[in-house]
Structures are given as C-alpha cells and as structure tokens.
Amino acid sequence: MRNLEAVRYKQRLDNLFSQVSAFSSDIELQSHWARYLCILVSGFLETSVQAIYTQYAKERAAENVANYVTSRLRRFTNPNMEDILRLAGTFNQEWRHCLGVATEGELKEAVDSIVANRNRIAHGADVGLTYVAIKRYYQNVVKVVDLIESNCV
C-alpha cells in the first residue's frame, strides 16, 4: 500500500486491533469493540478507495478533470463490492473485470459484510459480529484495497 492516507488509516487500525486483542479474555468487551472496529474498517475502505482514485486522477489528469473526480468521489460513501466495481469501471472496464474476478468469494463477502453490519450498527440493530470475524474481514478488506491500488500503477 502506497497511498499515504490509506497507509495512515491502516496503521491506526492495526494498532487498535492489537490493543483490543490484548484483552482477549473478556469476550463481551471484545464484542463491543468488534462493532466499533466494523465502523472504522468501513471508513477505512471508503477513505482508501477515495484517496487512491483521487491520487490517480491528480497524477494522470488535467487539473480541472482531477478536481471533478475528487468532487465526485466525496459522494462515494458506504461502498459495497458492487459499488466499488462500478467505480473501477468508470476509470477502466478492464480494472472492473480484473477486480471482480480477484475479489469473488471471500473478499467480496468481507466487503459486503462490513458494509451491511456497519449499516445495521448505525441504525441500532443487533449484530452477531465477533472480534475474530471483524479481524478476518479487515484482513480481506486490506487485500481489496491493495488490489484497487495495484490497478492504478
């Protein structure tokens, strides 16, 4: 991962995950943290996708085009995998195809689960999210962000 904004966000999350794992004996407390971490992982995904594509536009396009892309990406919120694929396709249809193939299965499930759980948490619904599950989802979301960034090289 090279995008500075994504790297910083990831470092904060990595640190928080390691702190939460330190009190692994308290399952109830970990469950509460899992919900909070879910919201942060969703934010990491959203922020990273925006930052990577914004950086790409600024490096490759005229200033007015880059400004337009940046403006449009500010409205890219709570993306599930289909939203991300659609966005990738607006840059390059081949990126969409490659990303779609690479994320089939577990990676797609992780992204979609993060967003679905984030929405349920935000609306006060109960979720059966564990620390182990959110950590696995996070690791898969990082892989998705890496795949997105690899397209923009």
C-alpha positions in Angstrom: 0.0 0.0 0.0 1.5 3.3 -1.1 -1.3 5.9 -0.7 -0.3 7.9 2.3 -3.8 8.5 3.5 -4.7 4.8 3.3 -1.4 3.8 5.0 -2.0 6.1 7.9 -5.6 4.9 8.4 -4.3 1.2 8.2 -1.6 1.9 10.8 -4.2 3.3 13.2 -6.4 0.3 12.7 -3.6 -2.1 13.0 -2.7 -0.5 16.3 -6.2 -0.6 17.6 -6.7 -4.3 16.6 -3.6 -5.2 18.5 -4.8 -3.3 21.6 -8.1 -5.0 21.5 -6.6 -8.4 21.2 -4.6 -7.7 24.4 -7.8 -8.2 26.5 -8.9 -11.4 24.7 -10.2 -13.0 27.9 -13.2 -10.6 28.0 -15.4 -11.8 25.2 -18.2 -9.4 25.9 -15.8 -6.4 25.8 -14.3 -7.7 22.5 -17.8 -8.0 21.1 -18.4 -4.3 21.8 -15.1 -3.4 20.2 -15.9 -5.6 17.2 -18.9 -3.3 16.4 -16.7 -0.2 16.8 -14.0 -1.7 14.6 -16.5 -2.6 12.0 -17.4 1.1 11.6 -13.8 2.0 11.4 -13.0 -0.7 8.8 -15.9 0.5 6.7 -14.4 4.0 7.0 -11.0 2.7 6.1 -12.4 1.1 2.9 -14.3 4.2 1.9 -11.5 6.6 2.6 -8.9 4.4 0.9 -10.9 4.0 -2.3 -11.5 7.7 -2.4 -7.8 8.5 -1.7 -6.4 6.0 -4.2 -8.6 7.1 -7.1 -8.2 10.8 -6.2 -4.4 10.4 -6.2 -4.6 8.6 -9.6 -6.6 11.4 -11.1 -4.3 14.1 -9.8 -1.2 12.2 -11.1 -2.7 11.4 -14.6 -5.3 14.0 -15.5 -5.5 17.7 -16.1 -6.2 19.8 -13.0 -9.8 20.5 -13.9 -10.5 16.8 -14.5 -8.8 15.8 -11.3 -10.9 18.4 -9.4 -14.0 16.9 -10.9 -13.0 13.4 -9.9 -12.2 14.5 -6.4 -15.5 16.2 -6.1 -17.4 13.2 -7.3 -15.5 10.8 -5.0 -16.6 12.8 -1.9 -20.0 11.4 -2.5 -18.8 7.8 -2.6 -19.9 6.5 0.7 -20.6 3.1 2.4 -19.5 1.2 -0.7 -20.2 -2.5 -1.1 -18.3 -4.5 -3.6 -20.7 -3.8 -6.5 -20.3 -0.1 -5.8 -16.5 -0.4 -5.9 -16.6 -2.5 -9.1 -18.9 0.1 -10.7 -16.5 2.9 -9.7 -13.4 1.0 -11.0 -15.3 0.5 -14.3 -15.7 4.3 -14.6 -11.9 4.6 -14.7 -11.3 1.5 -16.8 -13.5 -1.5 -17.7 -10.5 -3.9 -17.6 -9.9 -2.8 -13.9 -13.5 -3.6 -13.1 -13.2 -7.0 -14.7 -9.9 -7.9 -13.0 -11.1 -6.6 -9.7 -14.3 -8.5 -10.0 -12.5 -11.8 -10.7 -9.9 -11.2 -8.0 -12.5 -10.5 -5.3 -15.0 -13.2 -6.0 -15.8 -15.2 -2.9 -14.2 -14.4 0.5 -13.0 -10.9 -0.4 -16.4 -9.8 -1.8 -18.1 -11.3 1.2 -15.8 -9.4 3.6 -16.5 -6.1 2.0 -20.3 -6.7 1.7 -20.4 -7.9 5.3 -18.5 -4.9 6.7 -20.9 -2.5 5.0 -24.1 -4.4 5.9 -23.0 -4.7 9.5 -22.0 -1.1 9.6 -25.4 -0.1 8.4 -27.1 -2.3 11.0 -24.9 -0.9 13.8 -25.6 2.7 12.7 -29.3 2.0 12.9 -29.2 0.4 16.3 -29.8 -3.2 15.2 -28.1 -6.1 16.9 -25.3 -7.8 15.0 -23.6 -11.1 15.8 -20.2 -9.8 14.9 -17.2 -11.2 16.8 -13.7 -9.9 17.1 -12.4 -12.9 15.2 -14.8 -12.2 12.3 -14.1 -8.5 12.1 -10.3 -9.1 12.1 -10.7 -11.6 9.2 -12.9 -9.1 7.4 -10.4 -6.4 7.9 -7.5 -8.5 6.5 -9.6 -9.2 3.4 -10.6 -5.5 3.1 -6.9 -4.6 3.1 -6.4 -7.1 0.3 -9.2 -5.4 -1.7 -7.6 -2.0 -1.2 -4.2 -3.4 -2.3 -5.9 -4.8 -5.5 -7.5 -1.4 -6.2 -4.2 0.4 -5.8 -2.4 -2.1 -8.0 -4.7 -1.2 -10.9 -3.7 2.5 -10.5 0.0 1.9 -11.0 
